[in-house]
């Protein structure tokens, strides 16, 4: 074998080895990602049984207190929608279909609007 043939053979072999190394590296990255995914799963975030969790304790609460009191903070203004005693308009919503096991008496949801145009539910009427 001449030196030129030997060099050509070694270059060819080197290229083949580079291709194999690339394939193995890609497979290793994929397997590592899958193993990391499996490691992070437990019975709370997957369909694994409780017995697969092992005997380790769940992590302690890592939240730090903010220093604020619980509930509404100072300066917060409470607002809520109030029902109008006399609505401007009344819209009756009558169901179109009832299965056969329903009785003939049907509750109708009566919706009205107050002066601001906001919906207001009135007491139900019966047929």
Secondary structure, DSSP 8 states (H G I E B T S, - for coil): --HHHHHHHHHHHHHHHHHHHHHHHHHHHHHHHHHHHHHT--TTTSS--GGGG-S-----------S--SSS-TT---------SS-SEEEEE--S---TTS-S--EEEEEEE-TTS-EEE---EE-
